Amino acid sequence: MASRGFEFAFDLQKGCTPVIMDLLCGETTAYVKGDLVCLQTDGYVDKLTTSIGEITGVVAEGRAAGNVAGTTKVKVAIATPSQVWKCSMDASTATSAKVGYTKTLDTNDANTIDADDITNGSLILLDKSELDNDGNILAYVTFSDVTFVRGVVDTDTT
């Protein structure tokens, strides 16, 4: 089966699972479980739908469309550099992306990795040896640019 966006796989430091936080939505559109999100200058999280740089986390529980920006909260699994996440790519081969070497792998949208865009993203490819049920690569990646590092989290979302 194709992944449903980004799913936590394991932690390189063995034993850490993502912290889940309620963060304020910045968009009225639906937030789907597995979508990548990032805190914006207004203090709200928006989905990352194009090239990705900084990543705050992954939507842990979806929210239907009709959110009130700055009022509705969404559950987000906070990303850290040692976490490994799995997600389907948009192709069955990824000749440009090299395991361990490619540190700028990008996405097509909030929940699919672009198999051939290695120029301006912030994903580090860890493994690309598996295929999903659709015949596309099921990639394992880490995030090189995360909002919260070393467990420093400000839980005041007001």
DSSP file (Angstrom, degrees, kcal/mol; ACC not computed):
  #  RESIDUE AA STRUCTURE BP1 BP2  ACC     N-H-->O    O-->H-N    N-H-->O    O-->H-N    TCO  KAPPA ALPHA  PHI   PSI    X-CA   Y-CA   Z-CA
    1    1 A M              0   0    0      0, 0.0     2,-0.1     0, 0.0     3,-0.1   0.000 360.0 360.0 360.0 141.6    0.0    0.0    0.0
    2    2 A A        -     0   0    0    130,-0.2   136,-0.1     1,-0.1   135,-0.0  -0.424 360.0-101.5 -64.4 145.4    1.2    3.5   -0.7
    3    3 A S        -     0   0    0      1,-0.1     2,-1.1    -2,-0.1    -1,-0.1  -0.299  22.2-123.9 -66.6 156.4    2.0    5.3    2.5
    4    4 A R  S    S-     0   0    0      1,-0.2     2,-0.1    -3,-0.1    -1,-0.1  -0.569  70.6 -68.1 -96.9  67.8   -0.5    7.8    3.8
    5    5 A G  S    S-     0   0    0     -2,-1.1     2,-0.3   106,-0.5    83,-0.3  -0.469 102.8  -8.7  78.8-156.9    1.9   10.6    3.9
    6    6 A F        -     0   0    0     28,-2.7     2,-0.4   104,-0.3    81,-0.2  -0.605  66.6-173.7 -80.5 131.2    4.8   10.6    6.3
    7    7 A E  E     -A   86   0A   0     79,-2.5    79,-3.1    -2,-0.3     2,-0.1  -0.985  30.5-109.9-126.2 135.6    4.7    7.9    9.0
    8    8 A F  E     +A   85   0A   0     -2,-0.4    77,-0.2    77,-0.2     3,-0.1  -0.429  37.5 172.9 -63.2 132.5    7.1    7.5   11.9
    9    9 A A  E     -     0   0A   0     75,-2.8     2,-0.3     1,-0.4    76,-0.2   0.813  52.4 -50.1-106.0 -58.4    9.4    4.5   11.3
   10   10 A F  E     -A   84   0A   0     74,-1.4    74,-3.3    72,-0.0     2,-0.4  -0.968  47.6-102.7-168.9 173.9   12.0    4.6   14.1
   11   11 A D  E >   -A   83   0A   0     -2,-0.3     3,-1.8    72,-0.2    72,-0.2  -0.938  17.0-141.2-114.3 134.7   14.6    6.7   15.9
   12   12 A L  T 3  S+     0   0    0     70,-3.2    71,-0.1    -2,-0.4    -1,-0.1   0.744 105.8  55.2 -64.3 -22.8   18.3    6.5   15.2
   13   13 A Q  T 3  S-     0   0    0     69,-0.2    -1,-0.3     3,-0.1    70,-0.1   0.341 113.1-123.3 -93.1   7.0   19.0    7.0   18.9
   14   14 A K  S <  S+     0   0    0     -3,-1.8    -2,-0.1     1,-0.1     3,-0.1   0.919  84.0  38.4  56.2 105.9   16.7    4.0   19.8
   15   15 A G  S    S+     0   0    0      1,-0.3     2,-0.5    -4,-0.2    -1,-0.1   0.253  78.3 114.7 119.0 -12.6   13.8    4.7   22.1
   16   16 A C        -     0   0    0     66,-0.1    -1,-0.3    -5,-0.0    -2,-0.1  -0.779  37.7-174.7 -95.7 130.7   12.5    8.1   21.2
   17   17 A T        -     0   0    0     -2,-0.5    66,-0.0    -3,-0.1    -7,-0.0  -0.859  40.5 -83.5-113.3 156.7    9.0    8.5   19.8
   18   18 A P        -     0   0    0      0, 0.0     2,-0.4     0, 0.0    61,-0.1  -0.274  37.4-124.3 -62.5 140.8    7.7   11.8   18.5
   19   19 A V        -     0   0    0     59,-0.4    59,-3.1    -3,-0.0     2,-0.5  -0.688  25.0-138.7 -77.4 135.0    6.2   14.2   21.0
   20   20 A I  E     +E   77   0B   0     -2,-0.4     2,-0.3    57,-0.2    57,-0.2  -0.869  25.1 179.8-101.3 128.4    2.6   15.1   20.0
   21   21 A M  E     -E   76   0B   0     55,-2.6    55,-3.0    -2,-0.5     2,-0.7  -0.944  30.5-125.5-125.9 148.3    1.6   18.8   20.4
   22   22 A D  E     -E   75   0B   0     -2,-0.3     2,-0.3    53,-0.2    53,-0.2  -0.852  38.5-179.6 -89.2 115.6   -1.6   20.7   19.7
   23   23 A L  E     -E   74   0B   0     51,-2.6    51,-2.9    -2,-0.7     2,-0.2  -0.887  31.5-101.6-119.2 150.1   -0.7   23.6   17.4
   24   24 A L  E     -E   73   0B   0     19,-0.4    21,-3.0    -2,-0.3    49,-0.3  -0.494  36.2-121.9 -73.4 132.5   -2.9   26.3   15.9
   25   25 A C  B     -f   45   0B   0     47,-3.3    45,-2.9    -2,-0.2    46,-0.2  -0.443  18.2-167.3 -70.7 143.6   -3.9   25.8   12.2
   26   26 A G        +     0   0    0     19,-2.3     2,-0.3    43,-0.2    20,-0.2   0.405  69.5  56.7-108.3  -1.8   -3.0   28.5    9.8
   27   27 A E        -     0   0    0     18,-0.4    43,-0.1     2,-0.2    40,-0.1  -0.907  66.5-142.8-130.4 156.3   -5.1   27.3    7.0
   28   28 A T  S    S+     0   0    0     -2,-0.3    38,-3.3    38,-0.1    39,-1.1   0.569  75.9  95.1 -91.8 -11.0   -8.8   26.6    6.5
   29   29 A T  S    S-     0   0    0     36,-0.2    -2,-0.2    37,-0.2    38,-0.2  -0.249  90.2 -76.9 -75.6 168.4   -8.2   23.6    4.2
   30   30 A A        -     0   0    0     35,-0.1     2,-0.6    36,-0.1    34,-0.2  -0.325  33.9-145.2 -66.6 145.3   -8.0   20.0    5.5
   31   31 A Y  B     -J   63   0C   0     32,-2.3    32,-2.9    -3,-0.1     2,-0.3  -0.975  20.1-154.3-109.1 119.0   -5.0   18.7    7.4
   32   32 A V    >   -     0   0    0     -2,-0.6     3,-2.4    30,-0.2    27,-0.3  -0.754  26.9 -98.4 -99.7 140.0   -4.5   15.1    6.5
   33   33 A K  T 3  S+     0   0    0     -2,-0.3    27,-0.2     1,-0.3     3,-0.1  -0.334 114.0  30.0 -53.4 128.9   -2.6   12.6    8.8
   34   34 A G  T 3  S+     0   0    0     25,-2.4   -28,-2.7     1,-0.3    -1,-0.3   0.311  86.1 135.9 100.0  -7.6    0.9   12.4    7.4
   35   35 A D    <   -     0   0    0     -3,-2.4    24,-2.8   -30,-0.2    -1,-0.3  -0.503  55.4-123.4 -72.0 140.2    1.1   15.9    6.0
   36   36 A L  E     -G   58   0B   0     74,-2.0    12,-2.3    12,-0.3     2,-0.3  -0.651  34.6-174.2 -78.5 140.4    4.3   17.9    6.7
   37   37 A V  E     -GH  57  47B   0     20,-2.5    19,-2.4    -2,-0.3    20,-1.7  -0.934  13.1-163.0-135.1 159.7    3.7   21.2    8.5
   38   38 A C  E     - H   0  46B   0      8,-2.2     8,-2.1    -2,-0.3     2,-0.2  -0.997  27.0-113.7-143.2 137.8    5.8   24.2    9.6
   39   39 A L  E     - H   0  45B   0     -2,-0.3     6,-0.2     6,-0.2     2,-0.2  -0.491  36.5-153.0 -66.8 137.4    5.3   27.0   12.0
   40   40 A Q    >   -     0   0    0      4,-2.6     3,-2.2    -2,-0.2    -1,-0.0  -0.504  33.6 -90.4-106.1 176.7    5.0   30.4   10.3
   41   41 A T  T 3  S+     0   0    0      1,-0.3    -2,-0.1    -2,-0.2    -1,-0.0   0.724 124.7  60.4 -62.9 -21.6    5.7   33.9   11.5
   42   42 A D  T 3  S-     0   0    0      2,-0.2    -1,-0.3     1,-0.0     3,-0.1   0.495 118.6-110.6 -83.1  -2.6    2.1   34.2   12.7
   43   43 A G  S <  S+     0   0    0     -3,-2.2   -19,-0.4     1,-0.3     2,-0.3   0.509  82.4 114.1  88.4   4.8    2.6   31.3   15.1
   44   44 A Y        -     0   0    0    -21,-0.1    -4,-2.6   -18,-0.1     2,-0.4  -0.744  66.8-115.5-107.8 156.2    0.3   28.9   13.2
   45   45 A V  E     -fH  25  39B   0    -21,-3.0   -19,-2.3    -2,-0.3   -18,-0.4  -0.777  28.5-172.0 -94.3 134.9    1.2   25.8   11.3
   46   46 A D  E     - H   0  38B   0     -8,-2.1    -8,-2.2    -2,-0.4     2,-0.1  -0.887  30.8-103.6-116.8 151.8    0.7   25.6    7.5
   47   47 A K  E     - H   0  37B   0     -2,-0.3     2,-0.9   -10,-0.2   -10,-0.3  -0.473  30.0-124.3 -70.5 146.0    1.1   22.5    5.3
   48   48 A L        +     0   0    0    -12,-2.3   -12,-0.3     1,-0.2     4,-0.1  -0.830  42.4 162.2 -92.7 106.4    4.3   22.3    3.3
   49   49 A T        +     0   0    0     -2,-0.9    -1,-0.2     2,-0.1     2,-0.1   0.528  59.4  24.9-109.2  -7.7    3.0   21.9   -0.2
   50   50 A T  S    S-     0   0    0      1,-0.4    57,-0.3    59,-0.1    59,-0.1  -0.303 117.0 -10.0-128.4-144.6    6.0   22.9   -2.4
   51   51 A S  S    S-     0   0    0     -2,-0.1     2,-0.4    55,-0.1    -1,-0.4  -0.284  73.1-137.0 -57.2 138.8    9.7   22.8   -1.8
   52   52 A I        +     0   0    0      1,-0.1     3,-0.1    -3,-0.1    71,-0.1  -0.813  37.1 152.4-107.9 141.5   10.5   22.2    1.8
   53   53 A G        +     0   0    0      1,-0.5    92,-0.3    -2,-0.4    -1,-0.1   0.310  67.2  23.6-119.4-103.2   13.0   23.8    4.1
   54   54 A E        -     0   0    0     90,-0.1    -1,-0.5    92,-0.1     2,-0.4  -0.425  68.2-160.3 -69.5 142.1   12.3   23.9    7.8
   55   55 A I  B     -k  146   0D   0     90,-2.4    92,-2.0     1,-0.1    93,-0.3  -0.993  17.7-176.5-126.5 128.7    9.9   21.2    9.1
   56   56 A T        -     0   0    0    -19,-2.4    23,-2.2    -2,-0.4     2,-0.3   0.866  61.4 -71.6 -86.0 -43.8    8.0   21.5   12.4
   57   57 A G  E     -GI  37  78B   0    -20,-1.7   -20,-2.5    21,-0.3     2,-0.4  -0.972  47.8 -70.0 177.2-163.2    6.4   18.1   12.3
   58   58 A V  E     -GI  36  77B   0     19,-2.1    19,-3.4    -2,-0.3   -22,-0.2  -0.966  48.3-105.1-124.4 134.0    3.9   15.7   10.8
   59   59 A V  E     - I   0  76B   0    -24,-2.8   -25,-2.4    -2,-0.4    17,-0.3  -0.410  33.1-173.8 -60.2 124.5    0.1   15.8   11.2
   60   60 A A  E    S+     0   0B   0     15,-2.8     2,-0.4     1,-0.3    16,-0.2   0.688  72.6  24.8 -95.5 -22.8   -0.7   13.0   13.7
   61   61 A E  E    S- I   0  75B   0     14,-1.0    14,-0.6   -29,-0.1    -1,-0.3  -0.941  87.2-122.9-146.5 119.0   -4.5   13.3   13.5
   62   62 A G        -     0   0    0     -2,-0.4     2,-0.4    -3,-0.2   -30,-0.2  -0.120  16.8-154.4 -64.2 156.9   -6.3   14.8   10.5
   63   63 A R  B     -J   31   0C   0    -32,-2.9   -32,-2.3    11,-0.0     4,-0.1  -0.998  19.2-121.8-130.7 134.8   -8.7   17.7   10.6
   64   64 A A        -     0   0    0     -2,-0.4     3,-0.3   -34,-0.2   -33,-0.1  -0.241  41.9 -84.0 -68.5 162.0  -11.5   18.3    8.1
   65   65 A A  S    S+     0   0    0      1,-0.2   -36,-0.2   -35,-0.1    -1,-0.1  -0.240 104.0  69.7 -60.2 157.9  -11.6   21.5    6.0
   66   66 A G        +     0   0    0    -38,-3.3    -1,-0.2     1,-0.2   -37,-0.2   0.550  62.7 157.8 103.7  12.8  -13.3   24.4    7.7
   67   67 A N        -     0   0    0    -39,-1.1     2,-0.7    -3,-0.3    -1,-0.2  -0.334  43.1-126.0 -64.4 149.8  -10.6   25.1   10.3
   68   68 A V    >>  -     0   0    0      5,-0.0     3,-2.6   -40,-0.0     4,-2.6  -0.897  29.0-121.3-100.2 111.8  -10.6   28.6   11.7
   69   69 A A  T 34 S+     0   0    0     -2,-0.7   -43,-0.2     1,-0.3     4,-0.1  -0.260  96.2  11.7 -54.7 129.6   -7.0   29.9   11.3
   70   70 A G  T 34 S+     0   0    0    -45,-2.9    -1,-0.3     2,-0.3   -44,-0.1   0.405 129.7  56.3  83.2  -2.2   -5.6   30.8   14.7
   71   71 A T  T <4 S+     0   0    0     -3,-2.6     2,-0.2   -46,-0.2    -2,-0.2   0.668  86.4  73.0-123.7 -48.8   -8.4   29.1   16.6
   72   72 A T     <  -     0   0    0     -4,-2.6   -47,-3.3   -47,-0.1     2,-0.3  -0.513  69.6-147.3 -75.2 137.9   -8.6   25.4   15.5
   73   73 A K  E     -E   24   0B   0    -49,-0.3     2,-0.4    -2,-0.2   -49,-0.2  -0.784   8.3-160.5-106.9 152.2   -5.8   23.2   16.7
   74   74 A V  E     -E   23   0B   0    -51,-2.9   -51,-2.6    -2,-0.3     2,-0.5  -0.980  25.0-115.9-128.4 142.0   -4.2   20.2   14.9
   75   75 A K  E     -EI  22  61B   0    -14,-0.6   -15,-2.8    -2,-0.4   -14,-1.0  -0.662  36.9-172.3 -79.9 126.4   -2.2   17.4   16.5
   76   76 A V  E     -EI  21  59B   0    -55,-3.0   -55,-2.6    -2,-0.5     2,-0.7  -0.977  24.6-138.2-126.2 129.5    1.4   17.4   15.3
   77   77 A A  E     -EI  20  58B   0    -19,-3.4   -19,-2.1    -2,-0.4     2,-0.3  -0.785  34.9-126.5 -81.4 114.8    4.2   14.9   15.8
   78   78 A I  E     - I   0  57B   0    -59,-3.1   -59,-0.4    -2,-0.7   -21,-0.3  -0.469  22.1-134.3 -71.7 127.8    7.2   17.1   16.4
   79   79 A A        -     0   0    0    -23,-2.2    69,-0.4    -2,-0.3    -1,-0.1  -0.582  23.0-176.8 -84.8 141.6   10.1   16.2   14.1
   80   80 A T    >   -     0   0    0     -2,-0.2     3,-1.4    67,-0.1    63,-0.4  -0.921  38.7-109.3-130.6 159.8   13.7   15.9   15.4
   81   81 A P  T 3  S+     0   0    0      0, 0.0    62,-0.1     0, 0.0    68,-0.1   0.750 114.0  55.6 -62.9 -24.5   16.9   15.1   13.4
   82   82 A S  T 3  S+     0   0    0     60,-0.1   -70,-3.2   -71,-0.1   -69,-0.2   0.567  86.4 100.2 -87.2  -7.0   17.3   11.6   14.8
   83   83 A Q  E <   -A   11   0A   0     -3,-1.4     2,-0.5   -72,-0.2    60,-0.4  -0.528  60.8-148.9 -80.2 144.7   13.8   10.4   13.7
   84   84 A V  E     -A   10   0A   0    -74,-3.3   -75,-2.8    -2,-0.2   -74,-1.4  -0.960  15.5-171.6-113.0 130.5   13.4    8.3   10.6
   85   85 A W  E     -AB   8 141A   0     56,-2.9    56,-3.0    -2,-0.5     2,-0.4  -0.904  11.9-143.1-120.3 147.1   10.1    8.7    8.7
   86   86 A K  E     +AB   7 140A   0    -79,-3.1   -79,-2.5    -2,-0.3     2,-0.3  -0.881  26.4 159.0-111.8 147.2    8.8    6.6    5.8
   87   87 A C  E     - B   0 139A   0     52,-2.2    52,-2.2    -2,-0.4   -81,-0.1  -0.968  39.7-102.6-161.9 145.4    6.8    8.0    2.9
   88   88 A S  E     - B   0 138A   0     -2,-0.3    25,-2.3    23,-0.3    50,-0.2  -0.443  30.5-140.5 -71.8 144.5    6.0    7.0   -0.7
   89   89 A M  B     -l  113   0E   0     48,-3.1    25,-0.2     2,-0.2    43,-0.1  -0.469  22.8-113.9 -91.6 173.5    7.8    8.6   -3.6
   90   90 A D  S    S+     0   0    0     23,-1.4     2,-0.3    -2,-0.2    24,-0.1   0.201  92.6  41.3 -95.1  15.8    6.1    9.5   -6.8
   91   91 A A  S    S-     0   0    0     46,-0.2    46,-2.6     1,-0.0    -2,-0.2  -0.972  76.0-120.8-155.6 165.5    8.0    7.0   -8.9
   92   92 A S  S    S+     0   0    0     44,-0.3     2,-0.3    -2,-0.3    46,-0.1   0.574  99.0  40.3 -88.3 -10.8    9.4    3.4   -9.0
   93   93 A T        -     0   0    0     44,-0.1     2,-0.2    -3,-0.0    44,-0.1  -0.972  54.1-172.1-135.0 152.4   13.0    4.6   -9.4
   94   94 A A        +     0   0    0     -2,-0.3     3,-0.1     3,-0.1    22,-0.1  -0.625  16.7 163.5-141.2  77.2   15.0    7.4   -8.0
   95   95 A T  S    S+     0   0    0      1,-0.2    -1,-0.1    -2,-0.2    21,-0.1   0.801  74.6  51.9 -71.0 -28.7   18.3    7.4   -9.8
   96   96 A S  S    S+     0   0    0     19,-0.3     2,-0.5     2,-0.0    -1,-0.2   0.850  93.4  80.5 -76.6 -34.3   19.3   10.9   -8.8
   97   97 A A        -     0   0    0     18,-0.5     2,-0.5    -3,-0.1    -3,-0.1  -0.623  64.9-163.8 -81.6 123.6   18.8   10.4   -5.0
   98   98 A K    >>  -     0   0    0     -2,-0.5     4,-2.7    29,-0.0     3,-0.6  -0.916  26.9-108.5-110.9 130.8   21.7    8.6   -3.3
   99   99 A V  T 34 S-     0   0    0     -2,-0.5     2,-0.2     1,-0.2    27,-0.2  -0.321  99.6  -3.7 -58.0 128.4   21.4    7.1    0.1
  100  100 A G  T 34 S+     0   0    0     25,-3.0    -1,-0.2     2,-0.3    26,-0.1   0.035 128.9  67.4  79.2 -28.8   23.3    9.1    2.7
  101  101 A Y  T <4 S+     0   0    0     -3,-0.6     2,-0.6    -2,-0.2    -2,-0.2   0.870  80.2  77.8 -90.6 -42.7   24.7   11.5    0.2
  102  102 A T     <  +     0   0    0     -4,-2.7    23,-1.6     1,-0.2    -2,-0.3  -0.589  45.9 160.8 -75.2 116.3   21.5   13.3   -0.9
  103  103 A K        +     0   0    0     -2,-0.6    -1,-0.2    21,-0.2    41,-0.1   0.228  66.6  60.1-117.3   9.6   20.6   15.8    1.8
  104  104 A T        +     0   0    0     14,-0.2    17,-2.2    18,-0.2    16,-0.4  -0.039  64.4 150.6-130.3  30.7   18.3   18.0   -0.3
  105  105 A L  B     -C  123   0A   0     18,-2.0    18,-1.8    -3,-0.2    17,-0.6  -0.396  30.2-156.6 -63.8 142.6   15.6   15.6   -1.4
  106  106 A D        -     0   0    0     11,-2.0     8,-1.9     8,-0.5     2,-0.3  -0.580   7.6-117.9-119.8 177.4   12.3   17.4   -1.9
  107  107 A T  E     -M  113   0E   0    -57,-0.3     6,-0.3     6,-0.3     3,-0.1  -0.767   5.7-145.6-114.4 160.3    8.5   16.7   -1.9
  108  108 A N  E    S-     0   0E   0      4,-2.7     2,-0.2    -2,-0.3     5,-0.1   0.799  85.6 -23.0 -85.8 -37.8    5.8   17.0   -4.5
  109  109 A D  E >  S-M  112   0E   0      3,-1.1     3,-0.8   -59,-0.1    -1,-0.2  -0.755  94.7 -59.2-154.6-165.1    3.2   18.0   -1.9
  110  110 A A  T 3  S+     0   0    0     -2,-0.2   -74,-2.0     1,-0.2  -104,-0.3   0.636 131.3  24.3 -68.6 -13.3    2.6   17.7    1.8
  111  111 A N  T 3  S+     0   0    0    -76,-0.2  -106,-0.5  -106,-0.1     2,-0.3   0.155 106.9  71.9-144.1  26.6    2.7   13.9    1.8
  112  112 A T  E <   - M   0 109E   0     -3,-0.8    -4,-2.7   -25,-0.1    -3,-1.1  -0.988  65.9-134.3-142.5 133.8    4.6   12.6   -1.2
  113  113 A I  E     -lM  89 107E   0    -25,-2.3   -23,-1.4    -2,-0.3     2,-0.7  -0.704  21.2-127.0 -86.7 136.0    8.4   12.6   -1.9
  114  114 A D    >   -     0   0    0     -8,-1.9     3,-0.6    -2,-0.4    -8,-0.5  -0.741  15.8-153.4 -81.9 115.3    9.6   13.7   -5.3
  115  115 A A  T 3  S+     0   0    0     -2,-0.7   -18,-0.5     1,-0.2   -19,-0.3   0.738  88.8  32.7 -64.5 -24.4   11.9   10.9   -6.5
  116  116 A D  T 3  S+     0   0    0    -20,-0.1     2,-1.0   -21,-0.1    -1,-0.2   0.431  90.2  96.0-117.3   0.2   13.9   13.2   -8.8
  117  117 A D    <   +     0   0    0     -3,-0.6   -11,-2.0   -11,-0.2    -3,-0.2  -0.799  33.9 147.7 -96.3 102.8   14.0   16.6   -7.1
  118  118 A I        +     0   0    0     -2,-1.0   -14,-0.2   -13,-0.2   -15,-0.2   0.036  48.8  83.1-119.5  24.9   17.3   16.7   -5.2
  119  119 A T  S    S+     0   0    0      1,-0.1   -14,-0.1   -16,-0.1    -1,-0.1   0.784  99.9  10.4-104.6 -28.7   18.1   20.4   -5.4
  120  120 A N  S    S+     0   0    0    -16,-0.4   -15,-0.2    -3,-0.0     2,-0.1   0.210  93.8  99.6-144.5  21.8   16.2   22.4   -2.8
  121  121 A G        -     0   0    0    -17,-2.2   -15,-0.3   -70,-0.1   -16,-0.1  -0.216  62.1-131.5 -96.1-168.2   14.6   20.2   -0.2
  122  122 A S        +     0   0    0    -17,-0.6    22,-2.8   -18,-0.1    23,-0.5   0.016  62.6 115.3-137.6  29.6   15.6   19.2    3.3
  123  123 A L  E     -CD 105 143A   0    -18,-1.8   -18,-2.0    20,-0.2     2,-0.6  -0.843  50.8-149.7-102.0 138.6   15.2   15.5    3.4
  124  124 A I  E     - D   0 142A   0     18,-2.8    18,-1.9    -2,-0.4     2,-0.4  -0.940  21.0-130.2-106.4 121.6   18.1   13.1    3.9
  125  125 A L  E     + D   0 141A   0    -23,-1.6   -25,-3.0    -2,-0.6    16,-0.2  -0.566  33.0 168.2 -76.4 125.3   17.6    9.8    2.1
  126  126 A L  E     -     0   0A   0     14,-3.4     2,-0.3    -2,-0.4    15,-0.2   0.757  66.8  -0.3-104.1 -37.1   18.3    6.8    4.4
  127  127 A D  E     + D   0 140A   0     13,-1.6    13,-2.5     1,-0.1    -1,-0.4  -0.978  43.0 169.4-157.0 141.0   16.8    3.9    2.4
  128  128 A K  E     +     0   0A   0     -2,-0.3    11,-0.1    11,-0.2   -34,-0.1   0.001  51.8 108.6-138.1  29.1   15.0    3.4   -0.9
  129  129 A S  E     +     0   0A   0      9,-0.1     2,-0.3     8,-0.1    10,-0.1   0.590  63.1  75.4 -88.1 -11.3   15.1   -0.4   -1.3
  130  130 A E  E     - D   0 138A   0      8,-0.6     8,-2.5    -3,-0.0     2,-0.4  -0.703  63.4-149.9-102.3 153.8   11.3   -1.0   -0.7
  131  131 A L  E     - D   0 137A   0      6,-0.3     6,-0.2    -2,-0.3     2,-0.1  -0.918  14.0-132.4-115.3 147.8    8.4   -0.5   -2.9
  132  132 A D    >   -     0   0    0      4,-3.4     3,-1.9    -2,-0.4  -130,-0.2  -0.297  41.2 -89.1 -84.5-179.6    4.8    0.3   -1.8
  133  133 A N  T 3  S+     0   0    0      1,-0.3    -1,-0.1     2,-0.1  -131,-0.0   0.657 127.8  59.2 -67.9 -14.8    1.8   -1.5   -3.2
  134  134 A D  T 3  S-     0   0    0      2,-0.1    -1,-0.3     3,-0.0     3,-0.1   0.444 120.3-108.4 -89.9  -1.0    1.5    1.0   -6.0
  135  135 A G  S <  S+     0   0    0     -3,-1.9     2,-0.2     1,-0.3    -2,-0.1   0.545  79.3 126.4  86.3   7.6    5.0    0.0   -7.2
  136  136 A N  S    S-     0   0    0      1,-0.1    -4,-3.4   -47,-0.1    -1,-0.3  -0.616  70.6 -87.1 -95.1 158.9    6.6    3.3   -6.1
  137  137 A I  E     - D   0 131A   0    -46,-2.6   -48,-3.1    -6,-0.2     2,-0.9  -0.411  28.3-147.2 -64.8 133.9    9.6    3.6   -3.8
  138  138 A L  E     -BD  88 130A   0     -8,-2.5    -8,-0.6   -50,-0.2   -50,-0.2  -0.891  29.2-159.9 -99.2 100.2    8.8    3.6   -0.1
  139  139 A A  E     -B   87   0A   0    -52,-2.2   -52,-2.2    -2,-0.9     2,-0.5  -0.539  16.5-148.7 -89.8 147.0   11.6    5.9    1.1
  140  140 A Y  E     +BD  86 127A   0    -13,-2.5   -14,-3.4   -54,-0.2   -13,-1.6  -0.972  31.6 168.4-111.3 125.7   13.0    6.3    4.6
  141  141 A V  E     -BD  85 125A   0    -56,-3.0   -56,-2.9    -2,-0.5     2,-0.3  -0.893  28.8-146.5-136.0 160.2   14.2    9.8    5.4
  142  142 A T  E     - D   0 124A   0    -18,-1.9   -18,-2.8    -2,-0.3     2,-0.5  -0.857  29.1-115.5-118.2 162.8   15.4   12.1    8.1
  143  143 A F  E     - D   0 123A   0    -63,-0.4   -20,-0.2   -60,-0.4     3,-0.2  -0.869  19.3-169.1-102.5 126.8   14.8   15.8    8.3
  144  144 A S  S    S+     0   0    0    -22,-2.8     2,-0.4    -2,-0.5   -21,-0.1   0.629  79.7  44.6 -89.6 -13.4   17.8   18.1    8.1
  145  145 A D  S    S+     0   0    0    -23,-0.5   -90,-2.4   -92,-0.3     2,-0.3  -0.834  72.2 167.6-135.5  95.7   16.1   21.3    9.1
  146  146 A V  B     -k   55   0D   0     -2,-0.4   -90,-0.2   -92,-0.2   -92,-0.1  -0.804  37.3-133.9-112.8 152.2   13.7   21.0   12.0
  147  147 A T  S    S+     0   0    0    -92,-2.0     2,-0.5    -2,-0.3   -91,-0.1   0.942  94.2  42.0 -66.4 -50.2   12.0   23.8   14.1
  148  148 A F  S    S-     0   0    0    -69,-0.4     2,-0.4   -93,-0.3     3,-0.2  -0.879  72.2-174.0-106.9 127.8   12.7   22.3   17.5
  149  149 A V    >   +     0   0    0     -2,-0.5     3,-1.4     3,-0.3   -69,-0.1  -0.938  62.9   5.7-123.2 143.8   16.1   20.8   18.3
  150  150 A R  T 3  S-     0   0    0     -2,-0.4    -1,-0.2     1,-0.3     3,-0.1   0.794 124.4 -63.5  58.4  33.9   17.3   18.9   21.3
  151  151 A G  T 3  S+     0   0    0      1,-0.2     2,-1.1    -3,-0.2    -1,-0.3   0.613  89.4 147.0  74.2  12.4   13.9   18.8   23.0
  152  152 A V    <   +     0   0    0     -3,-1.4     2,-0.4     2,-0.0    -3,-0.3  -0.725  21.4 163.6 -84.7 104.0   13.6   22.5   23.4
  153  153 A V        -     0   0    0     -2,-1.1     2,-0.8    -3,-0.1    -5,-0.0  -0.984  34.9-151.6-129.2 128.2    9.8   23.1   23.0
  154  154 A D        -     0   0    0     -2,-0.4    -2,-0.0     1,-0.1    -6,-0.0  -0.875  12.7-171.5 -94.0 109.3    7.7   26.1   23.9
  155  155 A T        +     0   0    0     -2,-0.8     2,-1.1     2,-0.0    -1,-0.1   0.452  52.1 108.9 -85.5   1.0    4.3   24.6   24.7
  156  156 A D        +     0   0    0      1,-0.2    -2,-0.1     2,-0.1    -1,-0.0  -0.678  35.9 166.9 -79.0 102.6    2.6   28.0   25.0
  157  157 A T              0   0    0     -2,-1.1    -1,-0.2     1,-0.2  -133,-0.1   0.122 360.0 360.0-102.9  19.3    0.5   28.1   21.8
  158  158 A T              0   0    0   -134,-0.0    -1,-0.2     0, 0.0    -2,-0.1   0.457 360.0 360.0 -92.5 360.0   -1.6   31.0   22.9
